[in-house]
Amino acid sequence: MKRQKVCILGVSGSVGKQTLEVVENNSEHFVLNAISFWKNIDFFKKINKNHLNLKYVYCSSAVKKK
């Protein structure tokens, strides 16, 4: 059976973390293909250790305007 590709927007948030847990606990059905997060680089490093085949990663951070 072919696994479904999953994209998690806001993976470092509470819903994103729960979705990541579902994907990891059901790896026979799902493969993490893409993620986005705000600026939590440490959390990304943790994810990247377990999901080396991520195709797309987007990191955004706030820029303060003067």
C-alpha positions in Angstrom: 0.0 0.0 0.0 1.3 3.4 -0.9 1.7 5.8 2.0 -0.1 9.2 2.0 2.2 12.2 1.9 1.4 14.7 4.7 2.2 18.4 5.0 1.9 19.9 8.5 1.5 23.7 8.7 2.5 25.0 12.1 4.2 21.8 13.2 5.6 23.4 16.4 2.2 24.4 17.6 -0.1 22.3 19.8 -2.2 21.0 16.9 0.8 20.5 14.7 2.6 18.4 17.4 -0.5 16.2 17.8 -0.7 15.7 14.1 3.0 14.8 14.0 2.4 12.3 16.7 -0.4 10.7 14.6 1.8 10.5 11.5 4.7 9.0 13.5 2.4 6.4 15.2 1.0 5.4 11.8 4.1 5.4 9.7 2.7 2.4 7.7 0.0 4.8 6.3 1.7 8.2 6.3 5.0 9.8 5.4 5.9 13.4 6.4 6.6 15.3 3.2 6.5 19.0 4.2 6.4 21.2 7.3 6.2 24.8 8.3 7.0 26.5 11.6 7.6 29.9 13.0 11.1 30.0 14.5 11.6 27.0 16.7 14.8 25.7 15.1 15.5 23.3 18.0 12.2 21.6 17.4 12.9 21.4 13.7 16.2 19.7 14.4 14.4 17.1 16.5 11.9 16.4 13.7 14.6 16.3 11.1 16.4 13.5 12.9 13.4 11.2 12.5 12.2 12.4 9.1 15.3 12.7 6.9 13.3 12.6 3.7 11.4 15.9 4.2 11.0 17.4 0.8 9.8 20.9 1.9 10.6 23.0 5.0 9.4 26.5 5.5 10.6 28.6 8.5 9.2 32.1 9.1 10.1 34.5 11.9 8.8 37.9 12.9 10.5 41.0 11.6 9.9 44.0 13.8 9.1 47.2 11.9 10.4 50.5 13.3 
